[in-house]
Amino acid sequence: MNSLLRFAGPRNVEIVDVPSPVLLPGQVRVRTLYSGISAGTEMTAYRGTNPYLTSEWDPEVRLFRGSTSQSSLAYPLDGWGYSEVGRVVEVAPTADGSPIPGAPVFGDLVWGIWGHRAEGVLDAANLRGHTLPAGLDPLAASFVRVGAIALNGVLAADLGVGTTVAIFGQGVIGLLATRLAVLNGATVIAIDGVASRREQALAWGATTALEPGEQLPYRIRELTNGDGADVAIELSGNYHALHDATRAVGADGTVVASGFYQGDATPLRLGEEFHHNRIQILASQIGSAPARLRARWDVPRLQRVIVEALADGRVDAAALVTHRYDIADAADAYAMLDTDAARALQVVLEFP
């Protein structure tokens, strides 16, 4: 049997056993070690606010059709999660017996996306390049996907030596973005309401760490000779923070909106600084690299770069794990993130 996590309804988590599927030719079975919880995207499914639950996404015209009985998702939702690490425990030969170049073999540790479940069954071809380098902590490898999200935002911000970036939200992805921005040579001003997260941002190379508030844009002007930040990256998914980001940058500045925003954008005002300073807002989403880089960058490359940074120690992601829960206690993990998220950075589910 294969235990998996199910959202039976809003704020209703169950662990259910389902039969383990038989492998088809060219597939592998991966026994899960760790599965990281996304405190952004996953919580929208947990709370029932994800737009796919109430709207239909049309991939051809790339529009949501609004409220419809034909929504893309419906409860129960099985096996959410996109930050898994495990060991290959079974390999099925391909139909013609030929090897798949770069695919994992029996015993390999791999990272990938198969959701919060004890076993993942995947096409071996989809795990090409996903074998962990020797010496890489499997716990750290659970950060590959969230690290790619952070790197995508940093690439969209076009950072480098001499650039000042204000990074809003110092949760897991925000802290990873802070570290990557520092590695790119940028001066980072980190913004978060939680003192421990500001301290971590400073430890990871941010020059300054500030609390949000009415005086924030003036404080950023003081730190930048009156110019404002060159660019801001917003990673909290909070409209108040997105609005503050438009005030943090100077004239002709750029705001990279990397958060997953929910509901009406009432706090966001576009008639003041956004309009008068000609601010550009760019959406960054893990589905593809920034437009100007797509000839050379794609999602696999984003992920490879993060694996390399984890393996050589430039990014010590495992240090961000604050809570570990046995999969049997997953309901407690989600309840904590729902009611007291400031206590946590990365929450990881462990599988016996």
C-alpha positions as CSV (number, residue, x, y, z in Angstrom):
1,M,0.0,0.0,0.0
2,N,1.0,3.6,-0.6
3,S,0.2,6.3,2.0
4,L,-0.7,9.7,0.5
5,L,-1.9,13.0,1.8
6,R,-5.4,14.0,0.9
7,F,-7.2,17.4,1.2
8,A,-10.6,16.0,1.8
9,G,-12.0,19.5,2.0
10,P,-11.0,23.0,3.2
11,R,-8.7,22.6,6.2
12,N,-9.4,18.8,6.3
13,V,-6.3,16.7,5.9
14,E,-6.4,12.9,5.8
15,I,-3.7,10.3,5.3
16,V,-5.1,7.5,3.1
17,D,-3.7,4.2,1.8
18,V,-4.1,3.4,-1.8
19,P,-2.7,0.4,-3.8
20,S,0.8,0.7,-5.1
21,P,0.6,0.7,-8.9
22,V,2.4,-1.9,-11.0
23,L,5.3,-0.3,-13.0
24,L,4.9,0.1,-16.7
25,P,7.9,-0.3,-19.0
26,G,10.3,2.6,-18.5
27,Q,9.0,3.6,-15.1
28,V,10.6,3.7,-11.7
29,R,9.3,3.5,-8.2
30,V,10.7,6.0,-5.7
31,R,10.4,5.6,-1.9
32,T,10.0,9.1,-0.4
33,L,12.3,10.4,2.2
34,Y,11.3,14.0,2.5
35,S,8.6,16.2,1.1
36,G,8.6,19.9,1.7
37,I,5.3,21.8,2.2
38,S,4.8,25.0,0.2
39,A,3.5,27.6,2.5
40,G,2.1,29.5,-0.5
41,T,0.6,27.4,-3.2
42,E,-0.3,24.4,-1.1
43,M,-2.0,26.5,1.5
44,T,-4.4,27.8,-1.2
45,A,-5.6,24.2,-1.7
46,Y,-5.7,23.6,2.0
47,R,-7.8,26.7,2.6
48,G,-10.0,26.4,-0.5
49,T,-8.8,29.6,-2.1
50,N,-7.0,28.2,-5.1
51,P,-8.5,29.6,-8.3
52,Y,-8.6,26.1,-9.9
53,L,-11.2,25.1,-7.4
54,T,-13.7,27.7,-8.6
55,S,-12.7,28.4,-12.2
56,E,-11.8,26.6,-15.3
57,W,-8.3,27.3,-16.8
58,D,-8.4,27.2,-20.6
59,P,-4.8,26.4,-21.7
60,E,-5.4,27.3,-25.3
61,V,-6.4,31.0,-24.7
62,R,-4.7,31.1,-21.3
63,L,-7.6,32.5,-19.4
64,F,-9.7,31.5,-16.4
65,R,-13.3,31.3,-17.3
66,G,-14.5,32.6,-14.0
67,S,-17.0,30.8,-11.7
68,T,-18.0,27.6,-13.4
69,S,-19.3,24.2,-12.5
70,Q,-16.4,22.8,-14.6
71,S,-13.6,23.8,-12.4
72,S,-10.2,22.3,-13.0
73,L,-10.0,20.8,-9.5
74,A,-12.3,19.5,-6.9
75,Y,-12.0,17.9,-3.4
76,P,-10.7,15.5,-2.5
77,L,-7.3,16.6,-3.7
78,D,-4.7,13.8,-3.5
79,G,-0.9,14.1,-3.2
80,W,-0.3,17.8,-3.4
81,G,3.3,18.8,-3.1
82,Y,6.2,19.6,-5.4
83,S,9.4,19.3,-3.4
84,E,10.1,15.6,-3.0
85,V,13.3,13.5,-2.4
86,G,13.5,9.8,-2.4
87,R,15.3,6.6,-3.3
88,V,14.7,4.5,-6.4
89,V,13.6,1.1,-5.2
90,E,12.4,-0.5,-8.4
91,V,13.1,0.0,-12.1
92,A,11.1,-1.4,-15.0
93,P,13.0,-2.0,-18.2
94,T,11.9,-0.1,-21.3
95,A,9.7,-1.9,-23.8
96,D,12.6,-2.7,-26.0
97,G,15.1,-3.2,-23.2
98,S,17.2,-0.2,-24.2
99,P,18.7,2.1,-21.5
100,I,17.4,5.7,-21.0
101,P,20.5,7.9,-21.0
102,G,20.8,10.0,-17.8
103,A,17.9,8.2,-16.0
104,P,18.4,7.0,-12.4
105,V,19.1,3.4,-11.6
106,F,18.2,1.2,-8.6
107,G,19.4,2.8,-5.3
108,D,19.9,6.3,-6.6
109,L,18.7,9.2,-4.6
110,V,16.5,11.6,-6.7
111,W,14.6,14.8,-6.4
112,G,11.4,15.6,-8.2
113,I,7.7,16.2,-8.1
114,W,5.4,13.3,-7.1
115,G,3.5,14.8,-4.2
116,H,3.1,14.0,-0.5
117,R,3.0,10.2,-0.9
118,A,5.1,7.3,0.4
119,E,5.9,6.2,-3.1
120,G,6.1,7.9,-6.4
121,V,5.8,6.1,-9.8
122,L,7.4,8.1,-12.6
123,D,8.6,7.7,-16.1
124,A,12.4,7.3,-15.8
125,A,12.9,9.7,-18.7
126,N,11.3,12.5,-16.6
127,L,13.9,11.9,-13.9
128,R,16.9,12.4,-16.2
129,G,19.4,14.7,-14.5
130,H,17.5,14.4,-11.1
131,T,20.0,12.1,-9.4
132,L,21.5,13.8,-6.3
133,P,25.3,14.6,-6.6
134,A,27.5,12.7,-4.2
135,G,27.5,14.3,-0.8
136,L,24.4,16.4,-1.2
137,D,22.1,16.1,1.9
138,P,18.8,14.7,0.7
139,L,17.0,17.1,3.0
140,A,18.7,20.0,1.2
141,A,17.5,18.5,-2.1
142,S,13.9,19.1,-1.1
143,F,14.6,22.8,-1.9
144,V,15.3,22.4,-5.6
145,R,11.8,23.5,-6.8
146,V,11.4,26.4,-4.4
147,G,15.0,27.4,-5.2
148,A,14.2,27.5,-8.9
149,I,11.2,29.8,-8.1
150,A,13.5,32.2,-6.2
151,L,16.1,32.1,-9.0
152,N,13.5,32.8,-11.6
153,G,12.5,36.0,-9.7
154,V,16.2,37.0,-9.4
155,L,16.7,36.5,-13.1
156,A,13.6,38.6,-13.9
157,A,15.0,41.3,-11.7
158,D,18.2,41.5,-13.8
159,L,20.5,42.0,-10.8
160,G,24.2,42.6,-10.7
161,V,27.0,44.5,-9.0
162,G,25.8,48.0,-8.1
163,T,22.1,47.1,-8.2
164,T,20.0,47.7,-5.1
165,V,17.1,45.3,-4.7
166,A,14.3,45.3,-2.0
167,I,13.1,41.8,-1.4
168,F,9.7,41.7,0.2
169,G,8.9,38.5,2.2
170,Q,11.7,36.6,3.9
171,G,10.0,33.2,4.1
172,V,11.8,30.3,2.5
173,I,11.6,31.5,-1.1
174,G,12.3,35.1,-0.1
175,L,15.4,34.0,1.9
176,L,16.6,31.9,-1.1
177,A,16.1,34.9,-3.3
178,T,18.1,37.1,-0.9
179,R,21.0,34.6,-1.0
180,L,20.9,34.3,-4.8
181,A,20.7,38.1,-5.2
182,V,23.8,38.5,-2.9
183,L,25.6,35.9,-5.0
184,N,24.8,38.0,-8.0
185,G,26.5,41.0,-6.4
186,A,23.4,43.0,-5.6
187,T,22.9,45.0,-2.5
188,V,19.9,43.5,-0.7
189,I,17.4,45.3,1.5
190,A,15.2,42.6,3.1
191,I,11.7,43.3,4.3
192,D,9.7,41.1,6.7
193,G,7.6,41.6,9.7
194,V,9.1,38.7,11.6
195,A,12.3,39.5,13.5
196,S,13.9,36.0,13.1
197,R,13.4,36.1,9.4
198,R,15.1,39.5,9.2
199,E,18.0,38.1,11.2
200,Q,18.3,35.2,8.8
201,A,18.3,37.5,5.8
202,L,21.2,39.5,7.4
203,A,23.1,36.2,8.0
204,W,22.6,35.3,4.4
205,G,24.1,38.6,3.2
206,A,21.4,41.2,3.1
207,T,22.9,44.7,3.9
208,T,19.8,45.9,5.7
209,A,16.7,44.2,7.0
210,L,13.6,46.4,7.7
211,E,10.1,46.0,9.0
212,P,7.1,46.9,6.7
213,G,5.3,50.1,7.6
214,E,4.4,53.6,6.5
215,Q,8.0,54.8,6.9
216,L,9.5,52.0,4.8
217,P,9.8,53.8,1.4
218,Y,11.3,56.8,3.2
219,R,13.9,54.6,4.9
220,I,14.7,52.9,1.6
221,R,15.2,56.4,0.1
222,E,17.7,57.2,2.9
223,L,19.6,54.1,2.2
224,T,19.8,54.8,-1.6
225,N,20.8,58.5,-1.7
226,G,17.2,59.4,-2.3
227,D,16.9,57.3,-5.4
228,G,14.8,54.3,-4.2
229,A,15.6,50.7,-5.0
230,D,16.4,49.9,-8.6
231,V,14.1,46.9,-8.4
232,A,11.9,45.1,-5.9
233,I,11.0,41.4,-5.7
234,E,7.8,40.6,-3.9
235,L,7.5,37.0,-2.7
236,S,5.0,37.1,0.1
237,G,1.9,37.0,-2.1
238,N,0.5,39.9,0.0
239,Y,-1.1,42.8,-1.8
240,H,0.0,45.3,0.9
241,A,3.6,44.2,0.2
242,L,3.1,44.5,-3.5
243,H,1.8,48.0,-3.1
244,D,4.8,48.8,-0.8
245,A,7.1,47.4,-3.4
246,T,5.8,50.0,-6.0
247,R,6.7,52.7,-3.5
248,A,10.1,51.2,-2.6
249,V,11.6,51.5,-6.1
250,G,12.5,54.8,-7.8
251,A,11.5,56.4,-11.1
252,D,11.4,53.8,-13.9
253,G,12.0,51.1,-11.4
254,T,10.8,47.5,-11.7
255,V,8.8,45.3,-9.4
256,V,9.0,41.5,-9.9
257,A,5.7,40.0,-8.5
258,S,6.7,36.4,-7.6
259,G,4.0,35.8,-5.0
260,F,0.8,33.8,-5.5
261,Y,-1.8,36.4,-4.9
262,Q,-5.3,35.6,-3.7
263,G,-8.6,37.6,-3.9
264,D,-9.2,41.2,-4.6
265,A,-6.2,43.5,-4.8
266,T,-7.8,46.2,-2.7
267,P,-4.5,47.4,-1.0
268,L,-2.8,47.9,-4.3
269,R,-3.1,51.5,-5.6
270,L,-2.0,52.3,-9.1
271,G,-2.8,56.0,-9.2
272,E,0.0,57.3,-7.0
273,E,3.7,56.1,-7.2
274,F,3.0,53.4,-9.8
275,H,1.6,56.0,-12.2
276,H,3.9,59.0,-11.5
277,N,7.1,57.0,-11.3
278,R,6.3,54.8,-14.3
279,I,6.8,51.6,-12.4
280,Q,7.0,48.3,-14.4
281,I,5.5,45.3,-12.7
282,L,6.6,41.9,-14.1
283,A,5.0,38.6,-13.1
284,S,7.5,35.8,-12.4
285,Q,6.1,32.2,-12.3
286,I,7.9,28.9,-12.5
287,G,6.3,27.8,-15.7
288,S,9.0,29.5,-17.7
289,A,12.1,31.6,-17.5
290,P,11.9,35.4,-18.1
291,A,11.1,36.3,-21.7
292,R,14.4,37.9,-22.5
293,L,16.3,34.7,-21.4
294,R,14.1,32.0,-22.9
295,A,16.6,31.2,-25.7
296,R,19.1,30.1,-23.1
297,W,17.1,29.4,-19.9
298,D,14.3,27.0,-19.1
299,V,13.0,25.3,-16.0
300,P,15.4,22.4,-16.1
301,R,18.3,24.8,-16.2
302,L,16.9,26.8,-13.3
303,Q,16.7,23.5,-11.3
304,R,20.2,22.4,-12.3
305,V,21.7,25.7,-11.1
306,I,20.0,25.3,-7.8
307,V,21.2,21.7,-7.4
308,E,24.8,22.9,-8.1
309,A,24.5,25.7,-5.5
310,L,23.1,23.3,-2.9
311,A,25.8,20.8,-3.6
312,D,28.8,23.2,-3.4
313,G,27.5,24.9,-0.3
314,R,26.8,28.4,-1.8
315,V,23.2,27.9,-0.5
316,D,22.7,26.1,2.8
317,A,19.0,25.5,2.3
318,A,18.8,22.7,4.9
319,A,19.4,25.4,7.6
320,L,16.0,26.8,6.7
321,V,14.2,23.6,8.0
322,T,12.5,24.6,11.2
323,H,9.9,21.8,11.6
324,R,9.7,18.1,10.6
325,Y,6.5,16.1,10.9
326,D,5.9,12.5,10.3
327,I,3.5,12.1,7.4
328,A,1.0,10.7,9.9
329,D,1.0,14.1,11.7
330,A,0.6,16.2,8.5
331,A,-2.7,17.7,9.7
332,D,-0.8,19.3,12.6
333,A,1.7,20.8,10.2
334,Y,-0.9,22.4,8.0
335,A,-2.9,23.7,11.0
336,M,0.3,25.3,12.3
337,L,1.1,27.0,9.0
338,D,-2.5,28.1,8.8
339,T,-2.7,29.7,12.2
340,D,0.8,30.6,13.2
341,A,3.0,30.6,10.1
342,A,5.5,33.1,11.6
343,R,6.8,30.2,13.8
344,A,8.1,28.4,10.8
345,L,10.4,28.6,7.8
346,Q,10.5,25.3,5.9
347,V,8.2,22.5,7.1
348,V,9.1,19.1,5.9
349,L,7.1,15.8,6.0
350,E,9.1,12.7,6.7
351,F,8.3,9.2,5.6
352,P,9.2,6.1,7.7
